[in-house]
Amino acid sequence: MREIKASEITNLIERLCIEANCLISKDIEQCFVRSQKTEKSPLGREIIGTLLKNAEIARSTMAPICQDTGMTVVFVKIGQEVHVTDGFIEDAINEGVRRGYEKGYLRKSVVKDALQRDNTGDNTPAVIHYEFVPGDEFHITVSPKGFGSENKSGLQMLTPAQGIPGIKKVVLDTVSHAGANPCPPIIVGVGIGGTMERAALMAKKALLRPVGTPSQREDVAKLEQELLDEINKLGIGPAGFGGTTTAMAVNIITGPTHIAGLPVAVNIGCHVTRHAEGSL
C-alpha cells in the first residue's frame, strides 16, 4: 500500500490549474504552425499568427491564454494500492483548485447552483472523474473547460440502423451549428457507445489525445480523417472569419453499448483545449 498525503494532491492540483490556463500544449502549438502554412485564407493565416503570439505572451508572463478560465475538470487515475492520508481526496482537489485560481489570478466562473446562480468565488467545486486501476499509480489531468465551446457540444441517441452516416451527420451538424462560438480552429471529441453519460465522458476524454495522433483502430482513424476533411470544408475558418482550418483534429473514442443503441456525443474544444497533467 502506497500512501499519498492530501496536501501533496492539493499542491499538484494548484500547479496544474495554473499551467493548464497559461501554457498551450506543444501538439496544439505545432498544429498552429502547420496550419499557418496550409491555410488558404490570408485573414485566416493572420489570425493563426495572432493565436501563436497570444500563446507566447501567455507563456512568457504566465498569464491566462483566455479570459474564460473555465470550469475545472479533473481526471484522476488512481491505483487500488493507493491510500490518501490526512484528508479526503475531493477536499484536497478542490483546495488545489481554490489555491490555483487565486494564485494564478484566474477568473472564477463557477456558480454553486444552476438555478440560483450565486458565484462560489473560488471556481470550486471541480468536476471530478475517477478511473481505478491496478497497482499504485496516481495520475491527474486538469482540463479547464470554457463554456464558449462547452455550450456548443451535444449528444444524440441514434439507432444502430443509422450507422456511420448518422454519426457523421451528428458531428457535422454540431460543428456547423457551433460556427464561430467555440473559438476555432477547434478540436472535436467524439464518444460513440456506452450509455448517454458514458458517451459524453468518452467525448470529453477524447479531447485529451494529442493533436495529430489518430486512433489505433484503422476504421476509427479513417472515420476521424473523413470527418476532419468534411469539417474543414465548412468554411468557418480561424475565429469564424472563413478559411480552410476550422478544426485541427477529430478524436473518437468508441465503447460497448446496448444492442438497441448508438449513443453519439460531441464535445468541442476551443483552439487551446487546455490541459495539464502530473503524477505523484
N, C-alpha and C positions, 0 to 999 in steps of 0.2 A: 504493500500500500504506500503510495506516494502522497505526501501532504503538501498542499499549497495554501499559503495564507491568503485570507480575503484581501488584505492590504496589497498584496502583490497583484491581484486581479484588478483592483482599483487603479493602481499605478499604470498598469498596462493599458487599460481602457482609456484613461486620461490621455496618454501619449498618442494612442491610435486615433482618438477623436480629432485631435489637432492635426496629425499627419494626414488623415483622410481628407480633411477640409482644405488643406493648404498645399498638398503635393499631388500633382497629377501623376498617374502611373505611367511607367515607361512605355508600355504597349500602346496606350492611347496617344501619347505624345509622338511616338514613331508613326502611328497611323495618320496623325495630322500632317506630318512632314511628307508622307507618301501622297496623301490626298491633295496637298497643295500643288503637287506636280501633275496630278491627273485630272483635277477639277477643271471642267471646260469653261465655267463662267469666270470672267475676270473679277467680278464682285465677290463671287464665292471664294476665289483664291485669296483675295484681300481679307475676307472675314476669317478664314482659317489662319492666316498670318496674325491677325489680331488675337485669336484664341491662343496661339502659341506665345505671343508676347504677354498676354494676361497670365498664362501659366508660369512664365518665367518670373514675372513680378511677384506672384503669389509665393513662389518657391524662395526667392531671394529675401523677401520680407516676412515670410511665414504669416502672410495674411490670407484670409479665405479666398478661394478661387471664385466663389459665387456668394452673393448676399444671402441666398436661401441655403442655410447650412443644415437643413433637413431634419427629419425625424430619425433618430439614431436606431438603426437596425443592427443587431449583434448576432453573429453566428458563433455558437460555442460548440467545439468538438471536444468532448471530454471522455477520457478512458474510464472504464469501470473500476480501475485500481486507484483512481484519484480521490482524495478526501480533502475537501475545503475546510480549513480550520479558522477559528477566531472570527467567525461571521458567516452570514447567509450569502450565497453566491449572487443572488439577484440584488441584494442591497449593495454588495461590492461593485457590481456592474453599474448600477445607477449612480453610485457615488463617483465612480470614474467618469461617467458622462457629465455629471454635475460639475466636477472639477475641470474637466477638459473644456467644456463650453465657457466656463468662467475665465480660466487661464488663457485660453486661446482667443478671447473676445469674439466668440461665435454667437450668432443670433439665436435667441431662444424662441423656438417656433411651436412648442407643444402646448396644447390646451388639455386640462385634466378631464374634460368630458366633451364629447362631440356635440352635445346639445347646449350645455351651459356656457362653453367657450371661454372659461377662465384660464389664462396662461399660467403654467406651473412655475415660470420664472427661471427654470434651470435646464430646460429641454428634456427632463425626465417625465414619465418613465420611458425607457428604451423598449423597443420591440425585440424580444429575445427568442432565438430558435436554438434548440439543443439537439445535438447528434451524439449519441452514446456509442462508443467504440471499444473494442477490447484493448487491454493494456493500460499504460499510464500517461497517454498523450493528453496535452491540454493546449488547444489552439483556438485563437479568437480572431474573427474577422469583423471589423467595424465598417458598416456601409451606411453613411448618412444619405437619406433619400429625400431629395427635394420634391415638392409636390407639383411643380410645373410638368414634370414627367409622370409622376405617380398618378395624377388626376386623369391622364390620358391612357392609362393602362386598362385592361379589360379581360373578361372571361366569358366564354360561351360553352354550353354543354351540347356538343354535337352528337349525332347518332353515328354509329360505325359506318353506315352506308354513305355518309358524306365524305369520308376518307380524306385523302391528300388534297383534292380540290377544295373541300370545305375548310381544311386547316389553312390553306393559302389565303382563302377569302377572308377568314377571321383576322389573320395577321395584316394583310394589305389594307383591309377596311379600317382597322385600328390605327395604323400608321397614317393613312390618308386623312382620317378624321382628326388626328392629333395635329397635323400641319406643323406650324412653327412653334406651337406652345411648349413642347418639351426641349427646346433649345438644340436643334440639330446642328451637326451630324450626331445621330443617336446610336445607341446600342439597343438591340431588340432581344429581350429574353423571352423565350417561349417554353412553356411547360405543357407537355401532352401526356395525358393519362391520369391515373390516380382517381381521387375524388375532387370535388370543387376546390377545397382548401389545399389539397396536395398539389394540384396543378399550379395554383398560384405561387406556392412556395418553390416549386421547381423553376418557374419562370424567373423568380427573383434571384435564385441561386445561379441561374444561367448567366446573369449579368456579370458575375464574378469571374467567369472564364476569360483569360487574356484575349484581347482582340487579335485576330489572325490565327487563332488556334481552333481548327474545325473539330467537330465531333469525331470520336474514334470509330464510330459506326459509319460505314461508307454511304448507306442510304440516307442517314440523317445529315451527314455532311453535304450530300448532294442537294437535299431539301434546303439546307441553310444557304447554300450558294444561289440557288434558284430564287429564293425569297429576297436575298440581298440585291440581286440583279433587278428584280421587279420593283423593289422599294426605291432603288436609285434611278429608276425610270419615271418616278412620280414627279420629279422636277421641283420638289420642295426646297432642297439645297441647304447650304450652311445658313443658319439663323432664319431660314424660311424665305430667303431672298432669291431663290431659284438656283438651279445648278444640278450637278450630277452626283453630289456627295450628300445624300440625305441620311444614310446610315453607314456606320463603319463596320458593323458586324450584325449577324443574326445568329444567336446562340440558342440551341434547342436541347432540352433535356426531356427524355421520354421515360415512362414508367408503366408498371402494371395497372390495369383498370378492369372494370366490370365488363362482362360480355355485351351489355346493352349500352355502354357509354363510350364517349370520345371527348373528354374534357380538354379544352384548349384555353390556356391563359397566356396573355401577352403583357409583360412588364417592360415598360420603356425606360431606358436610362438616358439621361441627358448627355451632352458632349463630354463631360468629365467622368460620369458614372463612378463616383468616389468610393474608394475602399482602401483599407489598410489592415494588415494582419501581423500577428506575432504569437509566439509561444512562450509558455512557462515550463 
